[in-house]
Amino acid sequence: MNYDYDCIVIGSGPGGEGAAMKMVKAGRRVAIVDSFPRVGGSCTHTATIPSKSLRQEIQRIAEIGKNHGITYQDILKNTSKIVDQQVELRYSFYKRNFVDVINGKAKFLDEHTLEIDLLNGGIERYTAEYFIIATGSRPYHPPDVDFSHPRILDSDTILSIPLNFRSIAIYGAGIIGCEYASIFRGLSMKVNLINTRDRLLSFLDDEISDALSYHLRGNGVMIRNKEEYTKVVPSDNSVEIFLESNKVISADVLLWAQGRTGNSGDLNLEALGIKTDSRGSIIIDEKHQTVQPHIYAVGDVCGFPSLASASYDQGRFAATYIIEGKCENQLLDFIPTGIYTIPEISSVGKTERELTRDKVPYEVGHSFFKHLARAQITGHTTGMLKILFHRETLQILGIHCFGNNASEIIHIGQAIMVQKGEANSLLYFINTTFNYPTMAEAYRVAALNGLNRVK
């Protein structure tokens, strides 16, 4: 059969981009479909890029101490410039590689046909031999909360709200909730962070989680752990959140940050026998294939790990399976976690809790930023680097960083952790000469600190 394309990729976020570029570089005829009017997906328009740009702008303002009179709306205007630059860059990839970009909402008519409701009007149909679904995810909306009210927001609508508010309640203290708590506190807003668990970001190493809690509280964020809502009541001027503990939290706006849902509901997947879970995540195998062997799914629409970096790699892996029939690469066992609070958090590998549970004989090495010359020079002295290593073999088991540029610093440790055998050793950091003064020197300091505990 003659198809319109060898492969149609649905979604132009990181997963879709990775897949499309891999396919077209291999000489395949490729189209990419996206329901956004501009390429980039949620990552570029409503999630990673705008929120991190917002965070950077607020951190810059706080550092120079000139936030008086600056409103949230002023900052949103500045962050939109970064989004525009990213869109222009991403679109250039498709244009110069002759990937057709189709703006519209897609659904399957049959195993090899898409019907696309075009954003500029009209309906078109296209066929392809293969499909890669990379439609991403969206904020979860519980049915008893009225998200049509202008004062009830999610992580998408918070980036386009026309109101200039002075207090905010954040329900959900996961990564998104913690990031926005530090962002809005950086604007001197009154922040209530409502956490359904007993500690912040419980997947982190306990010491890092405690440091985040201490830092947020020290900056004035009110953290309320182990709380569940019973109802949310908005009015013309505020929102009230009623909790099971009989507390009532009132704020100018509510940011709901409790979970995400895969964007799979409008694709007509059930007609093809493709299964999803209760949160809309498409069920795939280790090759990223659905039950239809010519239809793949990658990125956030498949659930964990829901990272832009991992989604891009998954897109390339799926395309490799299509092109070559095999793929020797998979996601690394040690994927770094980057959390863009102020300051940042990043970690890779095991936590102390996990190593204790597994009865692994480990030791700890610390380097506190306040003792590093580079941190003293820049003024970013809050934070630390923590190395967990095996007491006998000195193998690196986990690295955890809290502080300015933590998401950059972590990659040095990650590069050593993925090495095989003796190359993965605490001794690498001790015997390597680091530039001075740098933040990278924290590895040498932490390694020496840890070695002193076992020798």
For each residue, the residues with C-beta under 8 A, 3 or more apart:
1: 112 127
2:
3: 6 112 127 128 129
4: 29 31 126 127 128
5: 8 29 30 31 100 126 127 128 129
6: 3 23 28 29 30 128 129 130
7: 19 20 23 28 29 30 31 128 129 130 131 132 319 322
8: 5 30 31 32 33 114 126 128 130 131 132
9: 12 16 19 20 23 30 31 32 33 131 132 134 315
10: 16 32 33 34 106 114 131 132 133 134 135 267
11: 15 16 32 33 34 41 133 134 135 136 263 299 301
12: 9 16 17 20 32 34 36 39 40 41 90 94 101 134
13: 16 17 40 41 42 43 44 134 136 299 300 308 311
14: 17 18 41 43 299 308 309 311 312 315
15: 11 18 19 132 134 136 298 299 300 301 311 312 314 315
16: 9 10 11 12 13 19 20 32 34 41 132 134 298 299 315
17: 12 13 14 20 21 90 93 312 315
18: 14 15 21 22 298 311 312 313 314 315 316 319
19: 7 9 15 16 22 23 132 134 296 298 315 316 318 319
20: 7 9 12 16 17 23 24 30 32 94 99 315 319
21: 17 18 24 25 93 97 316
22: 18 19 25 26 315 316 319 320 323
23: 6 7 9 19 20 26 28 30 319 322 323
24: 20 21 27 28 30 97 98 99
25: 21 22 97
26: 22 23 319 323
27: 24
28: 6 7 23 24 323
29: 4 5 6 7
30: 5 6 7 8 9 20 23 24 99 100
31: 4 5 7 8 9 99 100 101 102 126 128
32: 8 9 10 11 12 16 20 39 94 99 100 101 102
33: 8 9 10 11 102 103 104 106 114 116
34: 10 11 12 16 39 41 101 102 103
35: 103 104 105 106 119 135
36: 12 39 40 41 45 103
37: 103 119
38: 44 45 87 91
39: 12 32 34 36 44 87 90 91 94 101
40: 12 13 36 43 44 45 49 83 86 87 90
41: 11 12 13 14 16 34 36 44 45 134 136
42: 13 45 46 47 136 137 138 156 300
43: 13 14 40 47 48 49 136 308 311
44: 13 38 39 40 41 48 49 50 83 86 87 90
45: 36 38 40 41 42 49 50 83
46: 42 50 155 156 159
47: 42 43 50 51 155 156
48: 43 44 51 52 308
49: 40 43 44 45 52 53 82 83 86
50: 44 45 46 47 53 54 79 80 82 83 159
51: 47 48 54 55 155 159 176 179 180 183 340
52: 48 49 55 56 340
53: 49 50 56 57 78 79 82 83
54: 50 51 57 58 75 76 79 159 183
55: 51 52 58 59 179 182 183 186 340 342
56: 52 53 59 60
57: 53 54 60 61 75 78 79
58: 54 55 61 62 75 183 186 187 342
59: 55 56 62 63 186 342
60: 56 57 63 64
61: 57 58 64 66 67 70 75 186
62: 58 59 65 67 186 342
63: 59 60 379
64: 60 61
65: 62
66: 61 70
67: 61 62 70 186 187 188
68:
69:
70: 61 66 67 74 75 187
71: 74 75 164
72: 75 76 161 164 165 187
73: 76 77 162 164
74: 70 71 77 78
75: 54 57 58 61 70 71 72 78 79 187
76: 54 72 73 79 80 159 160
77: 73 74 80 81
78: 53 57 74 75 81
79: 50 53 54 57 75 76 82 83 159
80: 50 76 77 83 84
81: 77 78 84 85
82: 49 50 53 79 85 86
83: 40 44 45 49 50 53 79 80 86 87
84: 80 81 87 88
85: 81 82 88 89
86: 40 44 49 82 83 89 90
87: 38 39 40 44 83 84 90 91
88: 84 85 91 92
89: 85 86 92 93
90: 12 17 39 40 44 86 87 93 94
91: 38 39 87 88 94 95 101
92: 88 89 95 96
93: 17 21 89 90 96 97 99
94: 12 20 32 39 90 91 97 99 100 101
95: 91 92 98 99
96: 92 93
97: 21 24 25 93 94
98: 24 95
99: 20 24 30 31 32 93 94 95
100: 5 30 31 32 94
101: 12 31 32 34 39 91 94
102: 31 32 33 34 116 118 124 126
103: 33 34 35 36 37 118 119 120
104: 33 35 116 117 118 119 124
105: 35 116 117 119 266
106: 10 33 35 114 115 116 117 267
107: 114 115 266 267 268
108: 111 113 114 115 131 267 268 269 271 272
109: 113 114 115 125 268
110: 113 271 272
111: 108 272 292 294 295
112: 1 3 127 128 129 294
113: 108 109 110 125 126 127
114: 8 10 33 106 107 108 109 125 126 127 128 131
115: 106 107 108 109 123 124 125
116: 33 102 104 105 106 123 124 125 126
117: 104 105 106 123
118: 102 103 104 121 122 123 124
119: 35 37 103 104 105
120: 103
121: 118
122: 118
123: 115 116 117 118
124: 102 104 115 116 118
125: 109 113 114 115 116
126: 4 5 8 31 102 113 114 116
127: 1 3 4 5 112 113 114
128: 3 4 5 6 7 8 31 112 114 131
129: 3 5 6 7 112 294
130: 6 7 8 294 295 296 322
131: 7 8 9 10 108 114 128 294 295 296
132: 7 8 9 10 15 16 19 295 296 297 298 315 318 319 322
133: 10 11 264 267 282 290 295 296 297 298 301
134: 9 10 11 12 13 15 16 19 41 297 298 299 301 311 315
135: 10 11 35 262 263 264 267 301
136: 11 13 15 41 42 43 262 263 299 300 301
137: 42 260 261 262 263 280 300 301 306
138: 42 156 260 261 263
139: 154 155 156 256 257 259 260 261
140: 258 259 260 261 279
141: 145 147 154 256 261
142: 145 256 258
143:
144: 231 232
145: 141 142 152 232 256
146: 149 152 232 234
147: 141 152 153 154 157 256
148: 152
149: 146 152 234 239
150: 161 162 163
151: 163 234 235 238 239 252 253 254
152: 145 146 147 148 149 232 234 239 253 254 256
153: 147 157 158 161 253 254 255 256
154: 139 141 147 157 158 255 256 257
155: 46 47 51 139 158 159 176 180 255 257
156: 42 46 47 138 139 159 160
157: 147 153 154 160 161
158: 153 154 155 161 180 255
159: 46 50 51 54 76 79 155 156
160: 76 156 157
161: 72 150 153 157 158 165 253
162: 73 150
163: 150 151 252 253
164: 71 72 73
165: 72 161 168 189 251 252 253
166: 189 190 252
167: 189 190 191 192 251 252 253
168: 165 180 184 189 190 191 192 251 252 253 254 255
169: 191 192 194 239 241 249 250 251 253 254 255
170: 173 177 180 181 191 192 193 194 254 255 257
171: 177 194 229 241 254 255 256 257 258
172: 176 177 194 195 196 256 257 258 259
173: 170 177 178 181 193 194 195 196 197 200 201 223 225 257
174: 177 178 201 257 258 259
175: 178 179 201 339
176: 51 155 172 179 180 257
177: 170 171 172 173 174 180 181 193 195 255 257 258
178: 173 174 175 181 182 193 200 201 212 216 339 341
179: 51 55 175 176 182 183 339 340 341
180: 51 155 158 168 170 176 177 183 184 255 257
181: 170 173 177 178 184 185 191 193 216 221 341
182: 55 178 179 185 186 216 219 221 341 342
183: 51 54 55 58 179 180 186 187 342
184: 168 180 181 187 189 191
185: 181 182 188 189 191 216 219 220 221
186: 55 58 59 61 62 67 182 183 342
187: 58 67 70 72 75 183 184
188: 67 185
189: 165 166 167 168 184 185
190: 166 167 168 222 251
191: 167 168 169 170 181 184 185 220 221 222
192: 167 168 169 170 222 224 249 251
193: 170 173 177 178 181 216 221 222 223 224
194: 169 170 171 172 173 224 227 229 241 243 249
195: 172 173 177 198 199 200 223 224 225 226 227
196: 172 173 226 227 228 258
197: 173 200 202 225 226
198: 195 202 225 226
199: 195 202 206 209 210 213 225
200: 173 178 195 197 204 209 212 213 216 223 225
201: 173 174 175 178 204 209 212 339 345
202: 197 198 199 209
203: 337 351
204: 200 201 208 209 212 337 345 347 351 400
205: 208 209 347 351 352 353 386 398 400
206: 199 209 210 351 352 353
207: 210 211 352 386 400
208: 204 205 211 212 345 347 386 400 402
209: 199 200 201 202 204 205 206 212 213
210: 199 206 207 213 214
211: 207 208 214 215 383 384 402
212: 178 200 201 204 208 209 215 216 341 345 402
213: 199 200 209 210 216 217 223
214: 210 211 217 218
215: 211 212 218 219 343 382
216: 178 181 182 185 193 200 212 213 219 221 223 341
217: 213 214 220 221 222 223
218: 214 215
219: 182 185 215 216
220: 185 191 217
221: 181 182 185 191 193 216 217
222: 190 191 192 193 217
223: 173 193 195 200 213 216 217
224: 192 193 194 195 227 243 247 249
225: 173 195 197 198 199 200
226: 195 196 197 198
227: 194 195 196 224 243 244 245 247
228: 196 243 244
229: 171 194 232 241 242 243 244
230: 242 243 244
231: 144 242
232: 144 145 146 152 229 239 240 241 242 254
233: 239 240 242
234: 146 149 151 152 238 239 240 254
235: 151 238 239 240
236:
237: 252
238: 151 234 235 250 251 252
239: 149 151 152 169 232 233 234 235 250 251 252 253 254
240: 232 233 234 235 248 249 250
241: 169 171 194 229 232 248 249 250 251 254
242: 229 230 231 232 233 247 248
243: 194 224 227 228 229 230 246 247 248 249
244: 227 228 229 230
245: 227
246: 243
247: 224 227 242 243
248: 240 241 242 243
249: 169 192 194 224 240 241 243
250: 169 238 239 240 241
251: 165 167 168 169 190 192 238 239 241 254
252: 151 163 165 166 167 168 237 238 239
253: 151 152 153 161 163 165 167 168 169 239
254: 151 152 153 168 169 170 171 232 234 239 241 251
255: 153 154 155 158 168 169 170 171 177 180
256: 139 141 142 145 147 152 153 154 171 172
257: 139 154 155 170 171 172 173 174 176 177 180
258: 140 142 171 172 174 177 196
259: 139 140 172 174 279
260: 137 138 139 140 279 300 306
261: 137 138 139 140 141 279 280
262: 135 136 137 276 279 280 281 282 300 301 302 303
263: 11 135 136 137 138 266 280 301
264: 133 135 267 269 276 280 281 282 301
265: 280
266: 105 107 263
267: 10 106 107 108 133 135 264
268: 107 108 109 271 272
269: 108 264 272 274 275 276 282 290
270: 273 274
271: 108 110 268
272: 108 110 111 268 269 290 291 292 295
273: 270 291 292
274: 269 270 282 283 290 291 292 295
275: 269 282 283 290 291
276: 262 264 269 280 281 282 283
277: 280 281 283 303
278:
279: 140 259 260 261 262 303
280: 137 261 262 263 264 265 276 277 301
281: 262 264 276 277 301 302 303
282: 133 262 264 269 274 275 276 290 297 301 302
283: 274 275 276 277 290
284: 287 288 289 290 296 297 302
285: 288 289
286: 330
287: 284 296 318 321 327
288: 284 285 296 297 298 302 314 317 318 321
289: 284 285 292 293 295 296 321
290: 133 269 272 274 275 282 283 284 295 296 297
291: 272 273 274 275
292: 111 272 273 274 289 295
293: 289
294: 111 112 129 130 131
295: 111 130 131 132 133 272 274 289 290 292
296: 19 130 131 132 133 284 287 288 289 290 318 321 322
297: 132 133 134 282 284 288 290 301 302 318
298: 15 16 18 19 132 133 134 288 301 302 311 314 315 317 318
299: 11 13 14 15 16 134 136 302 310 311 314 315
300: 13 15 42 136 137 260 262 303 306 311
301: 11 15 133 134 135 136 137 262 263 264 280 281 282 297 298
302: 262 281 282 284 288 297 298 299 314
303: 262 277 279 281 300 306
304:
305: 310 331 335
306: 137 260 300 303 310 311
307: 310 311 335 337
308: 13 14 43 48 311 312
309: 14 312 313 335
310: 299 305 306 307 313 314 331 335
311: 13 14 15 18 43 134 298 299 300 306 307 308 314 315
312: 14 15 17 18 308 309 315 316
313: 18 309 310 316 317 329 331
314: 15 18 288 298 299 302 310 311 317 318 331
315: 9 14 15 16 17 18 19 20 22 132 134 298 299 311 312 318 319
316: 18 19 21 22 312 313 319 320 329
317: 288 298 313 314 320 321 327 329 330 331
318: 19 132 287 288 296 297 298 314 315 321 322
319: 7 18 19 20 22 23 26 132 315 316 322 323
320: 22 316 317 323 324 326 327 329
321: 287 288 289 296 317 318 324 325 326 327
322: 7 23 130 132 296 318 319
323: 22 23 26 28 319 320
324: 320 321 327
325: 321
326: 320 321
327: 287 317 320 321 324 330
328:
329: 313 316 317 320
330: 286 317 327
331: 305 310 313 314 317 335
332: 335 418
333: 418
334: 348 349 414 417 418
335: 305 307 309 310 331 332 348
336: 346 347 348 407 410 411 414
337: 203 204 307 345 346 347 348
338: 344 345 346 406 407 410
339: 175 178 179 201 344 345 346 407
340: 51 52 55 179 344 407
341: 178 179 181 182 212 216 344 345
342: 55 58 59 62 182 183 186
343: 215 380 382 383 402 403 404 406
344: 338 339 340 341 401 402 403 404 405 406 407
345: 201 204 208 212 337 338 339 341 401 402 406
346: 336 337 338 339 400 401 406 407 409 410
347: 204 205 208 336 337 351 398 399 400 401 410
348: 334 335 336 337 398 399 410 413 414 417
349: 334 388 396 397 398 399 417
350: 354 355 360 388 397 398
351: 203 204 205 206 347 354 355 388 398 400
352: 205 206 207 355 356 362 364 388 398
353: 205 206 356 357
354: 350 351 357 358 398
355: 350 351 352 358 360 362 388 397 398
356: 352 353 359 360
357: 353 354
358: 354 355
359: 356
360: 350 355 356 390 397
361: 390 391 392
362: 352 355 388 389 390 391 397
363: 388 389 390 391 450 453 454
364: 352 386 387 388 450 453
365: 386 387 389 426 446 447 448 449 450 451 453
366: 384 385 386 387 446 449 450
367: 371 372 384 385 386 442 443 445 446 449
368: 371 372 383 384
369: 372 375 380 381 382 383 384 385 403 404 439 442
370: 375 376 381 382
371: 367 368 375 445
372: 367 368 369 375 376 381 437 439 441 442 445
373: 376 377 436 437 441
374: 377 378 437 438 439 441
375: 369 370 371 372 378 379 380 381 383 403 404 439
376: 370 372 373 379 381
377: 373 374 437
378: 374 375 404
379: 63 375 376
380: 343 369 375 383 403 404 405
381: 369 370 372 375 376
382: 215 343 369 370 403 404
383: 211 343 368 369 375 380 401 402 403 404 406
384: 211 366 367 368 369 401 402 403
385: 366 367 369 399 400 401 403 409 442 443 445 446
386: 205 207 208 364 365 366 367 399 400 401 446
387: 364 365 366 396 398 399 413 426 429 443 446 447 450
388: 349 350 351 352 355 362 363 364 396 397 398 399 400
389: 362 363 365 394 395 396 397 426 450
390: 360 361 362 363 393 394 395 397
391: 361 362 363 454
392: 361
393: 390 425
394: 389 390 425 426 427 451
395: 389 390 424 425 426
396: 349 387 388 389 399 413 416 417 424 425 426
397: 349 350 355 360 362 388 389 390
398: 205 347 348 349 350 351 352 354 355 387 388
399: 347 348 349 385 386 387 388 396 410 413 414 417
400: 204 205 207 208 346 347 351 385 386 388
401: 344 345 346 347 383 384 385 386 406 409 410 442
402: 208 211 212 343 344 345 383 384 406
403: 343 344 369 375 380 382 383 384 385 406 409
404: 343 344 369 375 378 380 382 383 439
405: 344 380 408 409 439
406: 338 343 344 345 346 383 401 402 403 409 410
407: 336 338 339 340 344 346 410
408: 405 411
409: 346 385 401 403 405 406 412 413 439 440 442
410: 336 338 346 347 348 399 401 406 407 413 414
411: 336 408 414 415
412: 409 415 416 440 443
413: 348 387 396 399 409 410 416 417 443
414: 334 336 348 399 410 411 417 418
415: 411 412 418 419
416: 396 412 413 419 423 424 425 428 429
417: 334 348 349 396 399 413 414 424
418: 332 333 334 414 415 424
419: 415 416 423 424
420: 423 424
421: 424
422: 425
423: 416 419 420 428
424: 395 396 416 417 418 419 420 421 428
425: 393 394 395 396 416 422 428
426: 365 387 389 394 395 396 429 430 447 450 451
427: 394 430 431 447
428: 416 423 424 425 431 432
429: 387 416 426 432 443 444 446 447
430: 426 427 444 447 448 451
431: 427 428
432: 428 429 443 444
433:
434: 438 440 441 443 444
435: 438 440 441
436: 373 441
437: 372 373 374 377 441
438: 374 434 435 441
439: 369 372 374 375 404 405 409 442
440: 409 412 434 435 443
441: 372 373 374 434 435 436 437 438 444 445
442: 367 369 372 385 401 409 439 445 446
443: 367 385 387 412 413 429 432 434 440 446 447
444: 429 430 432 434 441 447 448
445: 367 371 372 385 441 442 448 449
446: 365 366 367 385 386 387 429 442 443 449 450
447: 365 387 426 427 429 430 443 444 450 451
448: 365 430 444 445 451 452
449: 365 366 367 445 446 452 453
450: 363 364 365 366 387 389 426 446 447 453 454
451: 365 394 426 430 447 448 454 455
452: 448 449 455
453: 363 364 365 449 450
454: 363 391 450 451
455: 451 452
